[in-house]
Amino acid sequence: MNVLGSGLAWIGRQASLLFFLGVFTGVVVPPLASLAAPLLLPAILLPFVVALLKLEPASLLHHARRPGLALGLVAWSLVGAPALVALVLWPASLAPELRALLITTAACAPLMASGALAVLLGLDVALALLVVVPATALVPLTVPPIALWLAGLAIDLDAATLGLRLAVIVLGSAAFALVLRRRVGTARLAAAAPVLDGLAVLGFVVFAVGIMDGFTATALDRPRFVLAIVLAVCVLNAGLQAVTALCLWPFVARRTALTAGLVAGNNNLGLVLASVLDAAPTTMLVFVAAAQFPIYLLPIVQRRLYPRLLAAEKSA
């Protein structure tokens, strides 16, 4: 393996450390966050392409033949989860804007990088992608009414424009991965798995740094406000993951339940933000940046815990 390949393989092995450093580097070094901000789109597409390259066709066909679980998780992610969050927050004394953003976040599709997170955590990549892609396609149609009805937040999304943009991103990434898979071959891709993991981690780190552009200034100006948002998004992410996984735990394999939790808790509010960026309130900008903390910090714990849970099931 050449020097570049060895370096990427090393990055893949240091995912936990680099996730921790990445999410705080943009906060501690604001000029670096500003420098990385223009790279946000390619940074998030890189893990998505890696997940597509590591996708096992047999696993994809298995879920496609029994689509009930994936479709159920799509409905849960877009409708059930925000309804549950709205119900839980109903008696809570939260600022209306924060309440609205928490509910709206729960209504968003899972992260496009959920497949890459599934790779890094040893979970079901095919199931993650089968939830991410249709849920992402439905976001322009589902988020505006749900945000208005459950959260009182008016979001003006141009469904046609956003849908076209998402189609280009998803289909373009899938086409690129397919061409690369055919040119490189399954055997060579399997041998290059550590390098692919490194590329995915690199994309995650660049995104984490870039998304923090402007976060530090707000945190210094309104520390209690920002701390409240960080705590709220951590509870939201961990709570949705735990509720979803525990509800499925008695009925499916642990790997499946944990994958369902992963896609339910890691939501892509940034997709909505990108569509309303010019009119987005400061709270929303800070909220999207703060939401990266659980996305990047929870996998550090999960990478240690999940192998034990999955091994315990196999030995049972």
MODA-V172449 format. One line per field, one symbol per residue. phi: phi as a letter, one per 20 degrees, with the letter a starting at -180 (. if undefined). psi: psi as a letter, one per 40 degrees, with the letter a starting at -180 (. if undefined). A space follows every 10 residues. Layout:
phi = ???
psi = ???
This chain:
phi = .fffffffff fffdgfffff fffdffffcg fffffegfef fffeffffff fffefegfff fgfffcfgff fffffffecf ffffffffeg efedfgffgf ffffffeeff gfefffffgf emdefffgff effffffegf eefgfffffe dmdecedegf ffffffffff ffffffffff fffenfffff fegfffffff fffgffffff fegnffffff fcffffffff ffffffffff fffffffegf dcfgffffff fgffeeddfg ffgfecgfdf fggfffffff fffffeefff fffeefgfff ffffef
psi = hidddddddd dddfdddddd ddddddddgd dddddedeed dddddddddd dddehhdddd dddddgeddd dddddddddd dddddddded eigihddddd ddddddeiii ideddddddd efagddddde dddddddedd dddddddddd efhhhghgdd dddddddddd dddddddddd ddddiddddd dedddddddd dddddddddd eehedddddd dgdddddddd dddddddddd dddddddede eiiddddddd dddddgigdd dddddfddeh iddddddddd eddddddddd dddddddddd dddde.
